[in-house]
């Protein structure tokens, strides 16, 4: 039999799972003035938990359109005991960046394995558009970083071409893949699955300039 999944009350989840509909005051949201990083498409929360555990001096906001995944991330955060510096919200990241996140207020944005929307008629739903990149640039502080990973070569070409053509971003040397030491020591669940399958992963990091 598998391990019993941890269950938390709505009151407990509310410490992590938040609704954001207007301009965000980071100090009010987290109760401190620590720097903030975004995890766009946080999925089941593996990256959030690892990052928050390794860097308790940084605040992390996980964003996912799926209510099921947002709740799963919040539960994982509570189970790991890192709720002090993590919040999770169910939202369209495009709306959240455009309407809620203050300009030059974030030190990093992480986008790992965004949905490739394979069918031609669905590609307009892809996250990476000029409008999305413009909002990422707006919310990043000068010197802030954008980190991206995907296993889809065609989408990687689209993403990195778009980012390379953005004047306010400078490409950095690609990050060295972390060598996992156990089954949860991966960037995300998708990375674990794809690396075990032997798929290539395309990674890029960019810095906001000016």
Secondary structure as UniProt FT lines:
FT   HELIX           10..13
FT   TURN            14..16
FT   HELIX           26..30
FT   STRAND          36..40
FT   TURN            43..44
FT   HELIX           46..54
FT   TURN            56..57
FT   STRAND          59..64
FT   HELIX           67..80
FT   HELIX           83..85
FT   STRAND          86..90
FT   HELIX           93..99
FT   TURN            103..104
FT   STRAND          106..112
FT   HELIX           120..125
FT   HELIX           130..139
FT   STRAND          140..150
FT   HELIX           153..164
FT   TURN            167..168
FT   STRAND          169..172
FT   TURN            183..184
FT   HELIX           189..196
FT   TURN            197..198
FT   STRAND          202..208
//
